[in-house]
């Protein structure tokens, strides 16, 4: 009855990137952008120096 369901949960999911409106780069959602130090429009950490 349940044959073939063993690997049903092993599929790979795409990483959900979102374009940053300030820099135009793609960043992970709900994460701080390490280059600019911005999160949800606020400066939360010092920007990483180049």
N, C-alpha and C positions, 0 to 999 in steps of 0.2 A: 504493500500500500504506500509506504513512504519512500520508496526507492527513488533515488535521484535528487533528494532534497539535501544531501549532505553538504554540498558546496554552494548552496544557495546564498550564503552570507559572505562569500569570498570575493565578490566583485569589487573592482576598484572604482572609487568615486573621484570625480574631477575636483580639483582645488578651486575654491570660489574666490577669484580675485576681483577687485573693484578698482576702477581708475580714480586716482586722487585728483580732486578738482584743482588743487593748488599747484602741484608739480607735474601732473599728467602721467605719472608712473603708476604701475599696477601694484597694489599692496593687498595683503590679506585683510579681510574684514574683521573687525573687533580686535585689531592689533595696533600697537603704536608704530608709526613710521619712524624707523631708526635714523634715517637721514635728516628728517626735519624735526623730529621729536613731537609731532602733532598727533593728537587723538581726538576725534570728533570736533575739530575746529579749535582746539585749545592746545597750548604749549604745555606738555606734561613732563618732558625731560629735556635736558640740554641736547642740541643737535650734535650728531657725530661729525667730528672734523675730518676733512678729506686728507 
